[in-house]
Amino acid sequence: MQMGTLRVFCDIVRIKNFTRAAEWNNRTQSHASNLFRALEREFGARLAERHRGFFQLTPAGEILHRHFLEMLRLNDEMERRMPEVRDAAAGIIELAALPQPVPAEPPRRGHPGALQPH
């Protein structure tokens, strides 16, 4: 589920008007209505009683709304904090590398990689 879906749903609940909530989110009224119906199908419950000029969440709608608000709050907090983490992690890391691997201990006498005395 995308954050935009949660925002449109929460704005419909807050404004109690599909057209204005859709406009607030740069969507059409039909998009907001379709989104609302899709959520009802997804959760298998009627989310609001709505008639011309009347809008009231059902118990299922109340639960969904409460959770969506929390999800949006957490998403907003995450978006606020990411620049802090990103900026704190920014910097220069210098690495050095040897042209060839160095053994942890020198090869023992008689080992194929050991220098043999002349």
Secondary structure, DSSP 8 states (H G I E B T S, - for coil): --HHHHHHHHHHHHH--HHHHHHHTT--HHHHHHHHHHHHHHHTS--EEEETTEEEE-HHHHHHHHHHHHHHHHHHHHHHHHHHHHHHH-S-------SS---SS---TTSTTS----
